[in-house]
């Protein structure tokens, strides 16, 4: 893996006798990706028993004037799968940075993905398989730990000053943890790098949708012997409509009962536009490329400000989907985290509604929003 060291001083500009940091979408994406890299290195430093003096992880947050506040531990193998990084005011003042930059969060919860190392791979793969089978991570101990940590820091600083981010498997956790808080009226800035989109449940659902569509087309082509429908025909028609509108019925197993988090839930819902996760995907990455599949409700429109526009639902933003495509790339390159802090990165905003995003977030928009709780005001 190639490591890149970024110096915060590059982004400091003098204004009178003070210094200010220019923060835009590209810079924020770069910094957050570095924070996730730090979590990978925290676990590798732990496995290699590195001391504070020769640890690699701090080099990925210290240049940005942040400090390690808390590590998230998987109780099954004692591995580090996440960390909370907070703005380090003392370090900033030492470098004459008098105020926290506008747009920079007070705290960031960063979650890593799968590490192919013998000491942690089994628990990582266990959660990978959990998502593949159920398209949900709520049964994992990591979900509970991450949710409690994010809720705690949101209450401490206010949700508008907190960010949650993850890569690969960590992006799956970040999405579901952020969604869980959104249902409680706590809207946290969310950034997801190479989030998983492939699952057995999704594949079965797609097969059911296609089967229902084909069957309906075939029936429409069959000649009718009478203009009136018999009771049996009316029953068949009703069954066909159920297949089209609810693919789970085509299996008789009840996928809707298996995966309640993906369907409209009772006592849930937030106002459209209140929680807008940012997703960063690569078309050559088969793990996350399905996010680029349109649900067919809107046309693509790739013009304009690529960092400040996004797919909308009834005029309201539901998610920002950034797509990178450099032609055919090897999987490890397309799925790697380091691409997201590259200097020559060019992203394309997908304006169309993503089919997967719409399905994963629609349970948030089924009922009027709950009363929002922002926690303590920033100090």
C-alpha positions in Angstrom: 0.0 0.0 0.0 1.3 3.4 -0.9 1.2 6.0 1.9 0.8 9.7 1.3 1.5 12.3 3.9 -0.6 15.5 3.7 0.5 18.7 5.3 -2.2 20.9 6.6 0.0 24.0 6.2 -0.6 23.8 2.5 -4.1 24.8 3.1 -3.5 27.8 5.4 -3.9 31.3 4.1 -3.1 34.5 6.0 -5.9 36.8 6.7 -4.7 39.9 8.6 -2.9 38.7 11.7 -4.7 35.3 11.8 -4.8 32.2 9.7 -7.8 30.6 8.1 -8.3 27.3 6.5 -10.1 27.0 3.1 -12.4 24.0 3.4 -14.3 22.7 0.3 -15.9 19.4 -0.7 -12.6 18.0 -2.2 -10.5 18.9 0.9 -13.1 17.5 3.3 -13.3 14.2 1.4 -9.5 14.0 1.4 -9.2 14.6 5.2 -12.0 12.1 6.1 -10.4 9.4 3.9 -7.1 10.0 5.7 -8.9 9.6 9.1 -10.3 6.2 7.9 -6.8 5.2 6.9 -5.7 6.0 10.4 -8.1 3.5 11.8 -6.7 0.7 9.5 -3.2 1.7 10.9 -4.4 1.7 14.5 -5.3 -1.9 14.2 -2.1 -2.8 12.3 0.0 -0.9 14.9 -1.8 -2.9 17.6 -1.1 -6.2 15.9 2.6 -5.3 15.5 2.9 -4.0 19.1 4.2 -0.6 18.0 4.9 2.0 20.6 3.6 5.6 20.4 7.0 6.7 19.1 7.0 4.5 16.0 3.2 4.1 15.4 2.0 5.1 11.9 -1.6 5.9 12.7 -1.0 9.4 14.3 0.6 10.7 11.2 -2.8 10.5 9.5 -4.6 12.8 11.9 -2.0 15.1 13.5 -1.3 17.2 10.4 -5.0 18.2 10.4 -5.0 19.2 14.0 -7.1 16.4 15.3 -6.5 14.0 18.2 -7.5 10.5 19.1 -10.3 10.6 21.6 -11.6 7.0 21.7 -11.0 3.7 19.9 -13.8 1.3 19.2 -13.0 -2.3 20.1 -14.6 -5.5 18.9 -15.1 -7.6 22.0 -14.9 -10.8 20.0 -11.2 -10.5 19.1 -10.2 -7.2 20.8 -9.5 -5.6 17.4 -9.8 -1.9 16.7 -12.5 -1.3 14.0 -13.2 2.4 14.6 -12.0 5.6 16.3 -13.3 9.0 17.3 -11.1 11.9 16.4 -11.7 15.3 17.8 -10.5 18.8 16.9 -7.3 19.5 18.8 -7.6 23.1 19.8 -4.2 23.2 21.6 -2.4 21.8 18.6 -4.2 24.3 16.4 -3.3 27.3 18.6 0.4 26.1 18.6 0.4 26.6 14.8 -1.5 29.9 15.1 -4.8 28.4 13.9 -7.1 30.5 16.1 -10.4 29.1 15.1 -11.8 25.8 13.8 -12.3 26.0 10.1 -15.9 26.5 8.9 -17.2 23.1 7.8 -14.6 21.1 9.8 -16.4 18.8 12.3 -15.7 18.9 16.0 -15.5 15.1 16.0 -15.3 12.3 13.4 -16.3 8.7 13.9 -14.2 6.7 11.4 -14.8 3.0 10.6 -12.4 0.8 8.7 -13.3 -2.1 6.4 -12.0 -5.6 6.1 -8.3 -6.3 7.0 -6.8 -9.4 5.4 -4.7 -10.2 8.5 -4.9 -13.4 10.4 -5.7 -11.7 13.8 -8.8 -10.0 12.6 -9.9 -11.4 9.3 -12.3 -13.9 10.7 -14.5 -11.3 12.5 -14.3 -9.0 9.5 -15.4 -11.7 7.1 -18.1 -12.7 9.5 -19.7 -9.3 9.2 -19.0 -9.3 5.4 -21.0 -12.5 5.2 -23.7 -11.0 7.4 -24.2 -8.1 5.0 -24.1 -10.4 2.0 -26.8 -12.7 3.4 -29.1 -10.1 5.0 -28.1 -6.7 3.7 -28.0 -5.6 7.3 -25.3 -5.3 10.0 -27.5 -4.7 13.0 -26.8 -8.1 14.4 -23.1 -7.4 14.7 -21.6 -6.2 18.0 -19.8 -3.5 16.0 -23.1 -1.9 15.1 -24.1 -1.5 18.7 -20.7 -0.1 19.7 -20.6 2.3 16.8 -24.2 3.5 17.4 -23.6 4.2 21.1 -20.3 6.0 20.3 -21.9 8.2 17.6 -24.9 9.1 19.7 -22.6 10.0 22.6 -20.4 12.3 20.6 -23.5 13.9 18.9 -25.0 14.7 22.3 -21.6 16.2 23.4 -21.0 18.5 20.5 -24.3 18.7 18.7 -25.1 16.5 15.6 -24.3 19.3 13.2 -20.7 19.3 14.4 -20.2 15.5 14.1 -19.3 13.3 11.1 -19.4 9.5 10.6 -17.4 7.9 7.8 -16.3 4.5 6.7 -14.7 2.5 3.9 -16.0 -0.8 2.4 -17.5 -2.8 5.3 -17.0 0.3 7.5 -19.1 2.3 5.1 -21.9 -0.3 5.5 -21.8 0.2 9.3 -21.6 4.0 8.9 -24.7 4.1 6.6 -26.8 1.9 8.9 -25.6 3.7 12.1 -26.3 7.1 10.5 -29.7 5.9 9.3 -30.5 4.7 12.8 -29.8 8.1 14.3 -31.7 9.8 11.5 -34.8 7.9 12.6 -34.4 9.5 16.0 -34.1 13.0 14.5 -30.3 13.1 14.9 -28.8 14.1 11.5 -25.1 13.5 11.3 -22.8 14.3 8.3 -22.1 10.9 6.6 -19.4 10.0 4.1 -19.2 6.5 2.6 -16.3 5.3 0.6 -16.8 2.1 -1.6 -19.9 1.1 0.4 -21.0 -2.5 -0.2 -23.9 -3.0 -2.6 -23.8 -6.7 -3.4 -25.8 -9.1 -1.4 -27.7 -12.3 -1.8 -30.9 -10.6 -0.7 -30.6 -8.0 -3.4 -29.9 -10.6 -6.0 -33.0 -12.6 -5.0 -35.0 -9.4 -5.1 -33.8 -8.5 -8.5 -34.6 -12.0 -9.8 -38.1 -11.7 -8.4 -38.7 -8.3 -10.0 -37.5 -9.6 -13.4 -39.5 -12.8 -13.1 -42.7 -10.8 -12.3 -42.1 -8.4 -15.2 -41.6 -11.3 -17.7 -44.6 -13.2 -16.5 -46.8 -10.1 -16.7 -45.6 -9.4 -20.3 -46.3 -13.0 -21.3 -49.8 -12.9 -19.9 -50.5 -9.6 -21.7 -49.6 -11.4 -25.0 -51.9 -14.3 -24.5 -55.3 -14.1 -26.5 -58.4 -13.6 -24.4 -61.4 -15.7 -25.2 -63.8 -13.3 -23.5 -63.9 -9.7 -22.6 -65.1 -10.5 -19.1 -62.8 -12.0 -16.6 -63.5 -15.1 -14.6 -63.0 -15.1 -10.9 -59.9 -17.3 -11.4 -58.4 -14.8 -13.9 -59.0 -11.9 -11.6 -57.2 -13.8 -8.9 -54.3 -14.4 -11.3 -54.1 -10.7 -12.2 -54.1 -9.7 -8.5 -51.3 -12.2 -7.9 -49.3 -10.8 -10.8 -49.6 -7.3 -9.4 -48.3 -8.4 -6.1 -45.3 -10.0 -7.7 -44.5 -6.8 -9.5 -44.9 -4.5 -6.6 -43.4 -6.8 -3.9 -40.7 -9.1 -5.2 -40.4 -10.9 -1.9 -43.8 -12.6 -2.5 -42.3 -14.6 -5.4 -40.2 -16.7 -3.1 -42.8 -17.7 -0.5 -40.1 -17.2 2.1 -40.9 -13.6 2.9 -37.8 -11.5 2.3 -39.7 -8.6 3.7 -39.9 -10.3 7.1 -36.1 -11.2 6.8 -35.0 -7.6 6.2 -37.3 -5.1 7.9 -34.6 -2.4 7.7 -35.0 -2.2 3.9 -38.8 -1.6 3.9 -41.1 1.0 5.3 -40.9 0.7 9.1 -43.5 1.8 11.6 -42.7 4.8 13.8 -39.9 6.0 11.5 -39.3 8.8 9.1 -37.4 12.0 8.7 -38.0 15.1 6.7 -36.6 14.9 3.2 -33.3 16.7 2.9 -32.5 16.6 6.6 -30.0 13.7 6.3 -28.0 13.5 3.1 -25.2 10.9 3.1 -22.3 11.3 0.7 -21.4 8.1 -1.3 -18.1 7.7 -3.2 -18.1 4.8 -5.6 -15.9 3.5 -8.4 -17.5 1.9 -11.5 -14.8 -0.7 -11.7 -15.4 -1.9 -8.1 -17.9 -4.7 -8.2 -18.6 -4.4 -4.5 -20.1 -0.9 -4.8 -20.8 -0.3 -8.5 -24.4 -1.3 -8.2 -25.1 2.1 -6.5 -24.8 3.7 -10.0 -27.9 1.8 -11.2 -30.7 4.2 -11.7 -34.2 3.6 -10.4 -35.5 5.2 -13.6 -37.2 8.2 -12.0 -34.8 10.8 -13.2 -32.4 11.4 -16.0 -28.7 11.7 -15.7 -27.3 15.2 -15.6 -23.6 15.5 -15.1 -23.2 19.2 -15.6 -22.7 22.0 -13.1 -21.0 22.0 -9.7 -20.1 18.4 -9.1 -19.6 18.8 -5.4 -22.8 20.6 -4.6 -25.6 18.9 -6.5 -27.2 15.5 -6.1 -30.1 13.2 -6.7 -33.4 14.5 -5.4 -36.7 13.1 -4.5 -39.7 15.4 -5.0 -37.4 18.3 -5.1 -35.4 17.3 -1.9 -32.0 15.9 -1.7 -31.8 12.2 -0.6 -28.1 11.4 -1.1 -25.0 12.7 -2.9 -23.5 10.0 -5.1 -20.0 10.7 -6.5 -18.8 8.4 -9.2 -15.2 7.9 -10.3 -14.5 6.1 -13.6 -11.0 5.7 -15.1 -11.8 2.9 -17.5 -11.0 -0.7 -16.6 -9.1 -0.9 -13.3 -8.0 -3.8 -11.2 -10.3 -4.6 -8.3 -7.8 -3.7 -5.5 -7.2 -0.4 -7.1 -10.8 0.4 -7.7 -11.8 -0.6 -4.2 -8.8 1.0 -2.4 -9.1 3.9 0.0 -6.1 5.8 -1.3 -7.8 6.8 -4.5 -10.0 9.2 -2.5 -7.2 11.4 -1.4 -5.5 11.5 -4.8 -4.5 14.9 -6.1 -5.7 14.2 -9.6 -9.1 12.8 -8.6 -12.0 13.7 -10.9 -15.4 12.9 -9.6 -18.7 12.9 -11.5 -21.9 13.6 -9.7 -24.7 11.1 -10.6 -27.9 13.2 -10.7 -30.2 10.2 -11.2 -31.8 8.5 -8.2 -29.8 5.4 -7.3 -32.1 2.3 -7.1 -30.2 1.0 -4.0 -30.1 4.3 -2.2 -33.8 4.8 -2.8 -34.5 1.3 -1.3 -32.2 1.7 1.6 -33.5 5.2 2.6 -37.2 5.0 1.8 -38.1 3.8 5.3 -36.9 7.2 6.5 -39.5 9.0 4.5 -42.7 7.1 5.3 -43.9 9.2 8.2 -43.6 12.9 9.3 -40.2 13.6 10.9 -39.7 13.2 14.7 -38.7 16.1 16.8 -35.0 16.7 16.2 -32.5 16.6 19.1 -29.3 18.4 18.3 -27.7 17.9 21.7 -25.4 20.5 23.3 -24.6 23.7 21.4 -21.0 24.0 20.2 -18.6 25.7 22.5 
